[in-house]
């Protein structure tokens, strides 16, 4: 049976066995790494990775606050997921929500003193885990290569807008 040029073209577009092996190793390793870092963060600071992402964004924001829609976009979450998570964080006193002065449909998310304290207490242990589990496992050249790989993947996922 002969293959058409179209079938051959599609077959060539599929990853090779070696490319799939590397892909799977990459995905499995990053999942284990994320899980171990998350576990350490939770056990050492009682913060989840989601809590840390929200607190980091608010800590870095001007006035330690952001619109909820801006925060969702900043950390890459859907607004409904963020809303539920913020409810849990608000009950724990880490953040507060206030009606937005310019848009009553929106909310401003503000870092509370308790949230700032929790973030500050978690930062050194979290950075230590990143050093031990990621940085120390790689050479300086591998760190540079990992940065280049991450930039290439990000660039492929978020291509720049084309002029009209």
Secondary structure, 3 states (H helix, E strand, C coil): CCCCHHHHHHHHHCCCHHHHHHHHHHHHHHHHHHHHHHHHHHHHHCCCHHHHHHHHHHHHCHHHEEEHHHHHHHHCCCHHHHHHHHHHHHHCCCEEEEECCCCCCCEEEEECHHHHHHHHHHHHHHHHHHHHHCHHHCCHHHHHHHHHHHHHHHHHHCCCCCCC
